[in-house]
Amino acid sequence: MYKGSARDLRKRVTDHMQGRVARTRNRRPLTLIYVEYFADYTAARIRENRLKSGQGRKWLKAWVAEWQTHRT
């Protein structure tokens, strides 16, 4: 599971899908499943760091599990 922040979401997703991001290059194809929008980039980075913490990772893992059960 990759977590990140971007100033331009479309460009960032395109970069990931085309293999221009080393972190996800070998994990394609990718599926974007969750997005949050923030008023400024600093707030987005704070949220990204929270999602990368133990509590945030636990919350996101539960959210993904719930999403997977409802997507069919």
PQR file with spaces between the fields and no chain letter, atoms N, CA, C, O and H, PARSE charges and radii, in Angstrom:
ATOM       1  N    MET     1       0.851   -1.166    0.000 -0.4000 1.5000
ATOM       2  CA   MET     1       0.000    0.000    0.000 -0.0000 2.0000
ATOM       3  C    MET     1       0.900    1.233    0.000  0.5500 1.7000
ATOM       4  O    MET     1       1.786    1.368    0.845 -0.5500 1.4000
ATOM       5  N    TYR     2       0.667    2.117   -0.943 -0.4000 1.5000
ATOM       6  CA   TYR     2       1.458    3.339   -1.069 -0.0000 2.0000
ATOM       7  C    TYR     2       0.632    4.519   -0.569  0.5500 1.7000
ATOM       8  O    TYR     2      -0.550    4.643   -0.888 -0.5500 1.4000
ATOM       9  H    TYR     2      -0.052    2.008   -1.629  0.4000 1.0000
ATOM      10  N    LYS     3       1.261    5.371    0.207 -0.4000 1.5000
ATOM      11  CA   LYS     3       0.627    6.590    0.683 -0.0000 2.0000
ATOM      12  C    LYS     3       1.498    7.760    0.265  0.5500 1.7000
ATOM      13  O    LYS     3       2.718    7.713    0.420 -0.5500 1.4000
ATOM      14  H    LYS     3       2.222    5.270    0.466  0.4000 1.0000
ATOM      15  N    GLY     4       0.884    8.810   -0.264 -0.4000 1.5000
ATOM      16  CA   GLY     4       1.672    9.958   -0.676 -0.0000 2.0000
ATOM      17  C    GLY     4       0.811   11.187   -0.821  0.5500 1.7000
ATOM      18  O    GLY     4      -0.417   11.110   -0.787 -0.5500 1.4000
ATOM      19  H    GLY     4      -0.107    8.849   -0.390  0.4000 1.0000
ATOM      20  N    SER     5       1.462   12.321   -0.982 -0.4000 1.5000
ATOM      21  CA   SER     5       0.750   13.577   -1.200 -0.0000 2.0000
ATOM      22  C    SER     5       1.269   14.189   -2.494  0.5500 1.7000
ATOM      23  O    SER     5       2.388   13.915   -2.927 -0.5500 1.4000
ATOM      24  H    SER     5       2.460   12.383   -1.009  0.4000 1.0000
ATOM      25  N    ALA     6       0.435   15.020   -3.098 -0.4000 1.5000
ATOM      26  CA   ALA     6       0.807   15.620   -4.383 -0.0000 2.0000
ATOM      27  C    ALA     6       0.119   16.963   -4.546  0.5500 1.7000
ATOM      28  O    ALA     6      -0.980   17.183   -4.036 -0.5500 1.4000
ATOM      29  H    ALA     6      -0.474   15.243   -2.746  0.4000 1.0000
ATOM      30  N    ARG     7       0.768   17.836   -5.249 -0.4000 1.5000
ATOM      31  CA   ARG     7       0.155   19.122   -5.576 -0.0000 2.0000
ATOM      32  C    ARG     7      -0.766   18.968   -6.794  0.5500 1.7000
ATOM      33  O    ARG     7      -1.753   19.692   -6.928 -0.5500 1.4000
ATOM      34  H    ARG     7       1.661   17.657   -5.663  0.4000 1.0000
ATOM      35  N    ASP     8      -0.437   18.021   -7.677 -0.4000 1.5000
ATOM      36  CA   ASP     8      -1.221   17.761   -8.886 -0.0000 2.0000
ATOM      37  C    ASP     8      -1.507   16.262   -8.941  0.5500 1.7000
ATOM      38  O    ASP     8      -0.666   15.480   -9.383 -0.5500 1.4000
ATOM      39  H    ASP     8       0.365   17.432   -7.568  0.4000 1.0000
ATOM      40  N    LEU     9      -2.700   15.868   -8.492 -0.4000 1.5000
ATOM      41  CA   LEU     9      -3.047   14.454   -8.373 -0.0000 2.0000
ATOM      42  C    LEU     9      -2.994   13.737   -9.716  0.5500 1.7000
ATOM      43  O    LEU     9      -2.443   12.640   -9.809 -0.5500 1.4000
ATOM      44  H    LEU     9      -3.383   16.504   -8.134  0.4000 1.0000
ATOM      45  N    ARG    10      -3.556   14.338  -10.750 -0.4000 1.5000
ATOM      46  CA   ARG    10      -3.561   13.676  -12.067 -0.0000 2.0000
ATOM      47  C    ARG    10      -2.154   13.383  -12.557  0.5500 1.7000
ATOM      48  O    ARG    10      -1.883   12.289  -13.052 -0.5500 1.4000
ATOM      49  H    ARG    10      -4.003   15.229  -10.674  0.4000 1.0000
ATOM      50  N    LYS    11      -1.265   14.345  -12.426 -0.4000 1.5000
ATOM      51  CA   LYS    11       0.114   14.141  -12.864 -0.0000 2.0000
ATOM      52  C    LYS    11       0.792   13.058  -12.026  0.5500 1.7000
ATOM      53  O    LYS    11       1.516   12.217  -12.558 -0.5500 1.4000
ATOM      54  H    LYS    11      -1.486   15.234  -12.024  0.4000 1.0000
ATOM      55  N    ARG    12       0.556   13.083  -10.732 -0.4000 1.5000
ATOM      56  CA   ARG    12       1.181   12.098   -9.843 -0.0000 2.0000
ATOM      57  C    ARG    12       0.702   10.684  -10.160  0.5500 1.7000
ATOM      58  O    ARG    12       1.506    9.752  -10.193 -0.5500 1.4000
ATOM      59  H    ARG    12      -0.033   13.766  -10.300  0.4000 1.0000
ATOM      60  N    VAL    13      -0.592   10.514  -10.391 -0.4000 1.5000
ATOM      61  CA   VAL    13      -1.123    9.192  -10.741 -0.0000 2.0000
ATOM      62  C    VAL    13      -0.548    8.740  -12.077  0.5500 1.7000
ATOM      63  O    VAL    13      -0.171    7.578  -12.226 -0.5500 1.4000
ATOM      64  H    VAL    13      -1.245   11.270  -10.365  0.4000 1.0000
ATOM      65  N    THR    14      -0.478    9.645  -13.049 -0.4000 1.5000
ATOM      66  CA   THR    14       0.104    9.308  -14.356 -0.0000 2.0000
ATOM      67  C    THR    14       1.553    8.875  -14.198  0.5500 1.7000
ATOM      68  O    THR    14       1.974    7.893  -14.809 -0.5500 1.4000
ATOM      69  H    THR    14      -0.784   10.589  -12.928  0.4000 1.0000
ATOM      70  N    ASP    15       2.314    9.584  -13.395 -0.4000 1.5000
ATOM      71  CA   ASP    15       3.715    9.217  -13.149 -0.0000 2.0000
ATOM      72  C    ASP    15       3.812    7.808  -12.570  0.5500 1.7000
ATOM      73  O    ASP    15       4.662    7.022  -12.989 -0.5500 1.4000
ATOM      74  H    ASP    15       1.972   10.382  -12.898  0.4000 1.0000
ATOM      75  N    HIS    16       2.958    7.489  -11.621 -0.4000 1.5000
ATOM      76  CA   HIS    16       2.958    6.151  -11.020 -0.0000 2.0000
ATOM      77  C    HIS    16       2.590    5.093  -12.060  0.5500 1.7000
ATOM      78  O    HIS    16       3.255    4.061  -12.164 -0.5500 1.4000
ATOM      79  H    HIS    16       2.268    8.128  -11.281  0.4000 1.0000
ATOM      80  N    MET    17       1.538    5.349  -12.823 -0.4000 1.5000
ATOM      81  CA   MET    17       1.053    4.368  -13.797 -0.0000 2.0000
ATOM      82  C    MET    17       2.059    4.105  -14.913  0.5500 1.7000
ATOM      83  O    MET    17       2.119    2.999  -15.451 -0.5500 1.4000
ATOM      84  H    MET    17       0.998    6.186  -12.739  0.4000 1.0000
ATOM      85  N    GLN    18       2.847    5.121  -15.260 -0.4000 1.5000
ATOM      86  CA   GLN    18       3.819    4.969  -16.340 -0.0000 2.0000
ATOM      87  C    GLN    18       5.189    4.523  -15.844  0.5500 1.7000
ATOM      88  O    GLN    18       6.141    4.474  -16.622 -0.5500 1.4000
ATOM      89  H    GLN    18       2.798    6.019  -14.823  0.4000 1.0000
ATOM      90  N    GLY    19       5.299    4.196  -14.559 -0.4000 1.5000
ATOM      91  CA   GLY    19       6.540    3.661  -14.025 -0.0000 2.0000
ATOM      92  C    GLY    19       7.624    4.686  -13.755  0.5500 1.7000
ATOM      93  O    GLY    19       8.799    4.332  -13.650 -0.5500 1.4000
ATOM      94  H    GLY    19       4.525    4.236  -13.927  0.4000 1.0000
ATOM      95  N    ARG    20       7.247    5.952  -13.642 -0.4000 1.5000
ATOM      96  CA   ARG    20       8.238    7.002  -13.390 -0.0000 2.0000
ATOM      97  C    ARG    20       8.515    7.229  -11.905  0.5500 1.7000
ATOM      98  O    ARG    20       9.286    8.118  -11.545 -0.5500 1.4000
ATOM      99  H    ARG    20       6.293    6.239  -13.727  0.4000 1.0000
ATOM     100  N    VAL    21       7.886    6.427  -11.041 -0.4000 1.5000
ATOM     101  CA   VAL    21       8.098    6.534   -9.599 -0.0000 2.0000
ATOM     102  C    VAL    21       8.701    5.216   -9.130  0.5500 1.7000
ATOM     103  O    VAL    21       8.061    4.167   -9.199 -0.5500 1.4000
ATOM     104  H    VAL    21       7.259    5.705  -11.333  0.4000 1.0000
ATOM     105  N    ALA    22       9.940    5.283   -8.651 -0.4000 1.5000
ATOM     106  CA   ALA    22      10.670    4.072   -8.281 -0.0000 2.0000
ATOM     107  C    ALA    22       9.929    3.244   -7.238  0.5500 1.7000
ATOM     108  O    ALA    22       9.949    2.015   -7.297 -0.5500 1.4000
ATOM     109  H    ALA    22      10.460    6.135   -8.594  0.4000 1.0000
ATOM     110  N    ARG    23       9.280    3.897   -6.292 -0.4000 1.5000
ATOM     111  CA   ARG    23       8.615    3.204   -5.184 -0.0000 2.0000
ATOM     112  C    ARG    23       7.500    2.262   -5.647  0.5500 1.7000
ATOM     113  O    ARG    23       7.251    1.238   -5.011 -0.5500 1.4000
ATOM     114  H    ARG    23       9.264    4.896   -6.244  0.4000 1.0000
ATOM     115  N    THR    24       6.833    2.601   -6.744 -0.4000 1.5000
ATOM     116  CA   THR    24       5.712    1.789   -7.220 -0.0000 2.0000
ATOM     117  C    THR    24       5.952    1.156   -8.588  0.5500 1.7000
ATOM     118  O    THR    24       5.070    0.477   -9.113 -0.5500 1.4000
ATOM     119  H    THR    24       7.035    3.433   -7.260  0.4000 1.0000
ATOM     120  N    ARG    25       7.101    1.362   -9.158 -0.4000 1.5000
ATOM     121  CA   ARG    25       7.394    0.886  -10.512 -0.0000 2.0000
ATOM     122  C    ARG    25       7.128   -0.609  -10.683  0.5500 1.7000
ATOM     123  O    ARG    25       6.559   -1.021  -11.694 -0.5500 1.4000
ATOM     124  H    ARG    25       7.817    1.914   -8.732  0.4000 1.0000
ATOM     125  N    ASN    26       7.528   -1.417   -9.719 -0.4000 1.5000
ATOM     126  CA   ASN    26       7.390   -2.862   -9.837 -0.0000 2.0000
ATOM     127  C    ASN    26       6.083   -3.398   -9.258  0.5500 1.7000
ATOM     128  O    ASN    26       5.916   -4.609   -9.118 -0.5500 1.4000
ATOM     129  H    ASN    26       7.990   -1.082   -8.897  0.4000 1.0000
ATOM     130  N    ARG    27       5.163   -2.509   -8.924 -0.4000 1.5000
ATOM     131  CA   ARG    27       3.891   -2.949   -8.330 -0.0000 2.0000
ATOM     132  C    ARG    27       2.699   -2.652   -9.241  0.5500 1.7000
ATOM     133  O    ARG    27       1.554   -2.699   -8.793 -0.5500 1.4000
ATOM     134  H    ARG    27       5.298   -1.524   -9.038  0.4000 1.0000
ATOM     135  N    ARG    28       2.955   -2.352  -10.496 -0.4000 1.5000
ATOM     136  CA   ARG    28       1.872   -2.021  -11.416 -0.0000 2.0000
ATOM     137  C    ARG    28       1.179   -3.280  -11.900  0.5500 1.7000
ATOM     138  O    ARG    28       1.821   -4.330  -11.933 -0.5500 1.4000
ATOM     139  H    ARG    28       3.886   -2.314  -10.860  0.4000 1.0000
ATOM     140  N    PRO    29      -0.086   -3.241  -12.276 -0.5600 1.5000
ATOM     141  CA   PRO    29      -0.949   -2.055  -12.328  0.2800 2.0000
ATOM     142  C    PRO    29      -1.403   -1.624  -10.934  0.5500 1.7000
ATOM     143  O    PRO    29      -1.525   -2.441  -10.021 -0.5500 1.4000
ATOM     144  N    LEU    30      -1.644   -0.355  -10.798 -0.4000 1.5000
ATOM     145  CA   LEU    30      -2.048    0.235   -9.527 -0.0000 2.0000
ATOM     146  C    LEU    30      -3.523    0.608   -9.568  0.5500 1.7000
ATOM     147  O    LEU    30      -4.092    0.814  -10.640 -0.5500 1.4000
ATOM     148  H    LEU    30      -1.545    0.309  -11.540  0.4000 1.0000
ATOM     149  N    THR    31      -4.126    0.690   -8.415 -0.4000 1.5000
ATOM     150  CA   THR    31      -5.510    1.132   -8.305 -0.0000 2.0000
ATOM     151  C    THR    31      -5.583    2.224   -7.248  0.5500 1.7000
ATOM     152  O    THR    31      -5.219    2.009   -6.092 -0.5500 1.4000
ATOM     153  H    THR    31      -3.665    0.522   -7.544  0.4000 1.0000
ATOM     154  N    LEU    32      -6.053    3.386   -7.650 -0.4000 1.5000
ATOM     155  CA   LEU    32      -6.258    4.487   -6.708 -0.0000 2.0000
ATOM     156  C    LEU    32      -7.583    4.236   -5.999  0.5500 1.7000
ATOM     157  O    LEU    32      -8.630    4.162   -6.642 -0.5500 1.4000
ATOM     158  H    LEU    32      -6.349    3.560   -8.589  0.4000 1.0000
ATOM     159  N    ILE    33      -7.539    4.106   -4.678 -0.4000 1.5000
ATOM     160  CA   ILE    33      -8.768    3.756   -3.973 -0.0000 2.0000
ATOM     161  C    ILE    33      -9.205    4.803   -2.952  0.5500 1.7000
ATOM     162  O    ILE    33     -10.329    4.746   -2.455 -0.5500 1.4000
ATOM     163  H    ILE    33      -6.688    4.167   -4.156  0.4000 1.0000
ATOM     164  N    TYR    34      -8.332    5.758   -2.632 -0.4000 1.5000
ATOM     165  CA   TYR    34      -8.707    6.706   -1.584 -0.0000 2.0000
ATOM     166  C    TYR    34      -7.983    8.028   -1.813  0.5500 1.7000
ATOM     167  O    TYR    34      -6.779    8.052   -2.065 -0.5500 1.4000
ATOM     168  H    TYR    34      -7.418    5.805   -3.035  0.4000 1.0000
ATOM     169  N    VAL    35      -8.721    9.113   -1.725 -0.4000 1.5000
ATOM     170  CA   VAL    35      -8.169   10.452   -1.910 -0.0000 2.0000
ATOM     171  C    VAL    35      -8.756   11.374   -0.859  0.5500 1.7000
ATOM     172  O    VAL    35      -9.946   11.300   -0.549 -0.5500 1.4000
ATOM     173  H    VAL    35      -9.700    9.094   -1.520  0.4000 1.0000
ATOM     174  N    GLU    36      -7.927   12.235   -0.316 -0.4000 1.5000
ATOM     175  CA   GLU    36      -8.386   13.311    0.560 -0.0000 2.0000
ATOM     176  C    GLU    36      -7.836   14.610   -0.012  0.5500 1.7000
ATOM     177  O    GLU    36      -6.708   14.646   -0.504 -0.5500 1.4000
ATOM     178  H    GLU    36      -6.961   12.296   -0.568  0.4000 1.0000
ATOM     179  N    TYR    37      -8.621   15.664    0.050 -0.4000 1.5000
ATOM     180  CA   TYR    37      -8.187   16.975   -0.418 -0.0000 2.0000
ATOM     181  C    TYR    37      -8.020   17.911    0.769  0.5500 1.7000
ATOM     182  O    TYR    37      -8.789   17.855    1.728 -0.5500 1.4000
ATOM     183  H    TYR    37      -9.537   15.634    0.450  0.4000 1.0000
ATOM     184  N    PHE    38      -7.003   18.777    0.698 -0.4000 1.5000
ATOM     185  CA   PHE    38      -6.708   19.726    1.763 -0.0000 2.0000
ATOM     186  C    PHE    38      -6.525   21.120    1.187  0.5500 1.7000
ATOM     187  O    PHE    38      -6.208   21.282    0.009 -0.5500 1.4000
ATOM     188  H    PHE    38      -6.378   18.823   -0.082  0.4000 1.0000
ATOM     189  N    ALA    39      -6.724   22.110    2.022 -0.4000 1.5000
ATOM     190  CA   ALA    39      -6.611   23.501    1.586 -0.0000 2.0000
ATOM     191  C    ALA    39      -5.180   23.865    1.198  0.5500 1.7000
ATOM     192  O    ALA    39      -4.966   24.715    0.334 -0.5500 1.4000
ATOM     193  H    ALA    39      -6.982   21.978    2.979  0.4000 1.0000
ATOM     194  N    ASP    40      -4.210   23.228    1.832 -0.4000 1.5000
ATOM     195  CA   ASP    40      -2.823   23.535    1.498 -0.0000 2.0000
ATOM     196  C    ASP    40      -1.962   22.267    1.594  0.5500 1.7000
ATOM     197  O    ASP    40      -2.342   21.277    2.219 -0.5500 1.4000
ATOM     198  H    ASP    40      -4.384   22.538    2.534  0.4000 1.0000
ATOM     199  N    TYR    41      -0.812   22.335    0.962 -0.4000 1.5000
ATOM     200  CA   TYR    41       0.080   21.177    0.875 -0.0000 2.0000
ATOM     201  C    TYR    41       0.627   20.774    2.242  0.5500 1.7000
ATOM     202  O    TYR    41       0.832   19.588    2.500 -0.5500 1.4000
ATOM     203  H    TYR    41      -0.503   23.139    0.454  0.4000 1.0000
ATOM     204  N    THR    42       0.862   21.739    3.111 -0.4000 1.5000
ATOM     205  CA   THR    42       1.376   21.434    4.445 -0.0000 2.0000
ATOM     206  C    THR    42       0.400   20.540    5.211  0.5500 1.7000
ATOM     207  O    THR    42       0.814   19.579    5.860 -0.5500 1.4000
ATOM     208  H    THR    42       0.696   22.703    2.901  0.4000 1.0000
ATOM     209  N    ALA    43      -0.881   20.854    5.134 -0.4000 1.5000
ATOM     210  CA   ALA    43      -1.894   20.025    5.805 -0.0000 2.0000
ATOM     211  C    ALA    43      -1.926   18.624    5.198  0.5500 1.7000
ATOM     212  O    ALA    43      -2.109   17.639    5.912 -0.5500 1.4000
ATOM     213  H    ALA    43      -1.216   21.634    4.607  0.4000 1.0000
ATOM     214  N    ALA    44      -1.749   18.538    3.886 -0.4000 1.5000
ATOM     215  CA   ALA    44      -1.729   17.229    3.217 -0.0000 2.0000
ATOM     216  C    ALA    44      -0.543   16.395    3.687  0.5500 1.7000
ATOM     217  O    ALA    44      -0.678   15.190    3.900 -0.5500 1.4000
ATOM     218  H    ALA    44      -1.601   19.338    3.305  0.4000 1.0000
ATOM     219  N    ARG    45       0.609   17.020    3.848 -0.4000 1.5000
ATOM     220  CA   ARG    45       1.803   16.304    4.313 -0.0000 2.0000
ATOM     221  C    ARG    45       1.628   15.828    5.758  0.5500 1.7000
ATOM     222  O    ARG    45       2.070   14.735    6.111 -0.5500 1.4000
ATOM     223  H    ARG    45       0.720   17.999    3.674  0.4000 1.0000
ATOM     224  N    ILE    46       0.996   16.635    6.575 -0.4000 1.5000
ATOM     225  CA   ILE    46       0.733   16.242    7.960 -0.0000 2.0000
ATOM     226  C    ILE    46      -0.164   15.007    7.974  0.5500 1.7000
ATOM     227  O    ILE    46       0.079   14.072    8.737 -0.5500 1.4000
ATOM     228  H    ILE    46       0.637   17.524    6.288  0.4000 1.0000
ATOM     229  N    ARG    47      -1.200   15.000    7.132 -0.4000 1.5000
ATOM     230  CA   ARG    47      -2.103   13.849    7.052 -0.0000 2.0000
ATOM     231  C    ARG    47      -1.371   12.625    6.516  0.5500 1.7000
ATOM     232  O    ARG    47      -1.572   11.516    7.010 -0.5500 1.4000
ATOM     233  H    ARG    47      -1.397   15.759    6.512  0.4000 1.0000
ATOM     234  N    GLU    48      -0.524   12.820    5.508 -0.4000 1.5000
ATOM     235  CA   GLU    48       0.264   11.702    4.964 -0.0000 2.0000
ATOM     236  C    GLU    48       1.123   11.074    6.059  0.5500 1.7000
ATOM     237  O    GLU    48       1.162    9.851    6.191 -0.5500 1.4000
ATOM     238  H    GLU    48      -0.361   13.721    5.107  0.4000 1.0000
ATOM     239  N    ASN    49       1.795   11.887    6.828 -0.4000 1.5000
ATOM     240  CA   ASN    49       2.623   11.371    7.922 -0.0000 2.0000
ATOM     241  C    ASN    49       1.784   10.646    8.961  0.5500 1.7000
ATOM     242  O    ASN    49       2.231    9.650    9.529 -0.5500 1.4000
ATOM     243  H    ASN    49       1.763   12.881    6.721  0.4000 1.0000
ATOM     244  N    ARG    50       0.583   11.128    9.215 -0.4000 1.5000
ATOM     245  CA   ARG    50      -0.324   10.450   10.154 -0.0000 2.0000
ATOM     246  C    ARG    50      -0.703    9.062    9.627  0.5500 1.7000
ATOM     247  O    ARG    50      -0.736    8.089   10.380 -0.5500 1.4000
ATOM     248  H    ARG    50       0.220   11.937    8.753  0.4000 1.0000
ATOM     249  N    LEU    51      -0.989    8.987    8.320 -0.4000 1.5000
ATOM     250  CA   LEU    51      -1.362    7.700    7.727 -0.0000 2.0000
ATOM     251  C    LEU    51      -0.188    6.723    7.702  0.5500 1.7000
ATOM     252  O    LEU    51      -0.387    5.511    7.616 -0.5500 1.4000
ATOM     253  H    LEU    51      -0.963    9.778    7.709  0.4000 1.0000
ATOM     254  N    LYS    52       1.008    7.239    7.776 -0.4000 1.5000
ATOM     255  CA   LYS    52       2.194    6.386    7.796 -0.0000 2.0000
ATOM     256  C    LYS    52       2.577    5.969    9.219  0.5500 1.7000
ATOM     257  O    LYS    52       3.478    5.151    9.405 -0.5500 1.4000
ATOM     258  H    LYS    52       1.170    8.223    7.846  0.4000 1.0000
ATOM     259  N    SER    53       1.894    6.529   10.221 -0.4000 1.5000
ATOM     260  CA   SER    53       2.157    6.157   11.614 -0.0000 2.0000
ATOM     261  C    SER    53       1.428    4.859   11.931  0.5500 1.7000
ATOM     262  O    SER    53       0.644    4.374   11.116 -0.5500 1.4000
ATOM     263  H    SER    53       1.162    7.193   10.070  0.4000 1.0000
ATOM     264  N    GLY    54       1.673    4.300   13.089 -0.4000 1.5000
ATOM     265  CA   GLY    54       1.024    3.061   13.488 -0.0000 2.0000
ATOM     266  C    GLY    54      -0.492    3.164   13.515  0.5500 1.7000
ATOM     267  O    GLY    54      -1.182    2.312   12.955 -0.5500 1.4000
ATOM     268  H    GLY    54       2.310    4.694   13.752  0.4000 1.0000
ATOM     269  N    GLN    55      -1.019    4.202   14.162 -0.4000 1.5000
ATOM     270  CA   GLN    55      -2.479    4.380   14.251 -0.0000 2.0000
ATOM     271  C    GLN    55      -3.086    4.650   12.877  0.5500 1.7000
ATOM     272  O    GLN    55      -4.136    4.105   12.536 -0.5500 1.4000
ATOM     273  H    GLN    55      -0.458    4.894   14.616  0.4000 1.0000
ATOM     274  N    GLY    56      -2.421    5.488   12.095 -0.4000 1.5000
ATOM     275  CA   GLY    56      -2.929    5.811   10.758 -0.0000 2.0000
ATOM     276  C    GLY    56      -2.910    4.600    9.845  0.5500 1.7000
ATOM     277  O    GLY    56      -3.856    4.373    9.091 -0.5500 1.4000
ATOM     278  H    GLY    56      -1.568    5.931   12.371  0.4000 1.0000
ATOM     279  N    ARG    57      -1.848    3.828    9.905 -0.4000 1.5000
ATOM     280  CA   ARG    57      -1.731    2.616    9.092 -0.0000 2.0000
ATOM     281  C    ARG    57      -2.838    1.630    9.463  0.5500 1.7000
ATOM     282  O    ARG    57      -3.432    1.000    8.588 -0.5500 1.4000
ATOM     283  H    ARG    57      -1.079    4.012   10.517  0.4000 1.0000
ATOM     284  N    LYS    58      -3.113    1.499   10.762 -0.4000 1.5000
ATOM     285  CA   LYS    58      -4.168    0.609   11.245 -0.0000 2.0000
ATOM     286  C    LYS    58      -5.532    1.066   10.713  0.5500 1.7000
ATOM     287  O    LYS    58      -6.317    0.245   10.238 -0.5500 1.4000
ATOM     288  H    LYS    58      -2.630    2.011   11.473  0.4000 1.0000
ATOM     289  N    TRP    59      -5.819    2.381   10.792 -0.4000 1.5000
ATOM     290  CA   TRP    59      -7.071    2.925   10.299 -0.0000 2.0000
ATOM     291  C    TRP    59      -7.213    2.690    8.802  0.5500 1.7000
ATOM     292  O    TRP    59      -8.269    2.263    8.335 -0.5500 1.4000
ATOM     293  H    TRP    59      -5.181    3.048   11.179  0.4000 1.0000
ATOM     294  N    LEU    60      -6.155    2.967    8.050 -0.4000 1.5000
ATOM     295  CA   LEU    60      -6.213    2.822    6.599 -0.0000 2.0000
ATOM     296  C    LEU    60      -6.376    1.365    6.189  0.5500 1.7000
ATOM     297  O    LEU    60      -7.112    1.064    5.249 -0.5500 1.4000
ATOM     298  H    LEU    60      -5.297    3.314    8.429  0.4000 1.0000
ATOM     299  N    LYS    61      -5.703    0.466    6.880 -0.4000 1.5000
ATOM     300  CA   LYS    61      -5.830   -0.961    6.590 -0.0000 2.0000
ATOM     301  C    LYS    61      -7.272   -1.426    6.808  0.5500 1.7000
ATOM     302  O    LYS    61      -7.801   -2.196    6.007 -0.5500 1.4000
ATOM     303  H    LYS    61      -5.105    0.711    7.643  0.4000 1.0000
ATOM     304  N    ALA    62      -7.903   -0.967    7.877 -0.4000 1.5000
ATOM     305  CA   ALA    62      -9.309   -1.306    8.143 -0.0000 2.0000
ATOM     306  C    ALA    62     -10.212   -0.710    7.076  0.5500 1.7000
ATOM     307  O    ALA    62     -11.160   -1.360    6.635 -0.5500 1.4000
ATOM     308  H    ALA    62      -7.473   -0.342    8.528  0.4000 1.0000
ATOM     309  N    TRP    63      -9.930    0.526    6.654 -0.4000 1.5000
ATOM     310  CA   TRP    63     -10.732    1.182    5.621 -0.0000 2.0000
ATOM     311  C    TRP    63     -10.637    0.403    4.310  0.5500 1.7000
ATOM     312  O    TRP    63     -11.650    0.185    3.645 -0.5500 1.4000
ATOM     313  H    TRP    63      -9.160    1.054    7.013  0.4000 1.0000
ATOM     314  N    VAL    64      -9.440   -0.015    3.937 -0.4000 1.5000
ATOM     315  CA   VAL    64      -9.243   -0.780    2.704 -0.0000 2.0000
ATOM     316  C    VAL    64      -9.975   -2.112    2.782  0.5500 1.7000
ATOM     317  O    VAL    64     -10.611   -2.519    1.810 -0.5500 1.4000
ATOM     318  H    VAL    64      -8.617    0.162    4.477  0.4000 1.0000
ATOM     319  N    ALA    65      -9.901   -2.789    3.903 -0.4000 1.5000
ATOM     320  CA   ALA    65     -10.597   -4.071    4.075 -0.0000 2.0000
ATOM     321  C    ALA    65     -12.107   -3.868    3.885  0.5500 1.7000
ATOM     322  O    ALA    65     -12.763   -4.673    3.224 -0.5500 1.4000
ATOM     323  H    ALA    65      -9.384   -2.458    4.692  0.4000 1.0000
ATOM     324  N    GLU    66     -12.644   -2.813    4.456 -0.4000 1.5000
ATOM     325  CA   GLU    66     -14.067   -2.509    4.300 -0.0000 2.0000
ATOM     326  C    GLU    66     -14.405   -2.199    2.846  0.5500 1.7000
ATOM     327  O    GLU    66     -15.420   -2.670    2.333 -0.5500 1.4000
ATOM     328  H    GLU    66     -12.111   -2.160    4.993  0.4000 1.0000
ATOM     329  N    TRP    67     -13.567   -1.412    2.180 -0.4000 1.5000
ATOM     330  CA   TRP    67     -13.760   -1.083    0.776 -0.0000 2.0000
ATOM     331  C    TRP    67     -13.760   -2.334   -0.099  0.5500 1.7000
ATOM     332  O    TRP    67     -14.574   -2.460   -1.014 -0.5500 1.4000
ATOM     333  H    TRP    67     -12.743   -1.029    2.597  0.4000 1.0000
ATOM     334  N    GLN    68     -12.855   -3.247    0.183 -0.4000 1.5000
ATOM     335  CA   GLN    68     -12.754   -4.474   -0.608 -0.0000 2.0000
ATOM     336  C    GLN    68     -14.009   -5.333   -0.477  0.5500 1.7000
ATOM     337  O    GLN    68     -14.401   -5.991   -1.441 -0.5500 1.4000
ATOM     338  H    GLN    68     -12.194   -3.146    0.927  0.4000 1.0000
ATOM     339  N    THR    69     -14.645   -5.342    0.688 -0.4000 1.5000
ATOM     340  CA   THR    69     -15.846   -6.160    0.864 -0.0000 2.0000
ATOM     341  C    THR    69     -17.058   -5.567    0.137  0.5500 1.7000
ATOM     342  O    THR    69     -18.010   -6.285   -0.168 -0.5500 1.4000
ATOM     343  H    THR    69     -14.326   -4.808    1.471  0.4000 1.0000
ATOM     344  N    HIS    70     -17.024   -4.256   -0.140 -0.4000 1.5000
ATOM     345  CA   HIS    70     -18.162   -3.600   -0.786 -0.0000 2.0000
ATOM     346  C    HIS    70     -17.973   -3.313   -2.268  0.5500 1.7000
ATOM     347  O    HIS    70     -18.899   -2.822   -2.914 -0.5500 1.4000
ATOM     348  H    HIS    70     -16.250   -3.673    0.108  0.4000 1.0000
ATOM     349  N    ARG    71     -16.819   -3.599   -2.818 -0.4000 1.5000
ATOM     350  CA   ARG    71     -16.572   -3.218   -4.215 -0.0000 2.0000
ATOM     351  C    ARG    71     -17.107   -4.210   -5.226  0.5500 1.7000
ATOM     352  O    ARG    71     -17.115   -3.904   -6.419 -0.5500 1.4000
ATOM     353  H    ARG    71     -16.067   -3.997   -2.294  0.4000 1.0000
ATOM     354  N    THR    72     -17.549   -5.372   -4.813 -0.4000 1.5000
ATOM     355  CA   THR    72     -18.061   -6.354   -5.774 -0.0000 2.0000
ATOM     356  C    THR    72     -19.540   -6.220   -5.978  0.5500 1.7000
ATOM     357  O    THR    72     -20.126   -6.973   -6.756 -0.5500 1.4000
ATOM     358  H    THR    72     -17.543   -5.621   -3.845  0.4000 1.0000
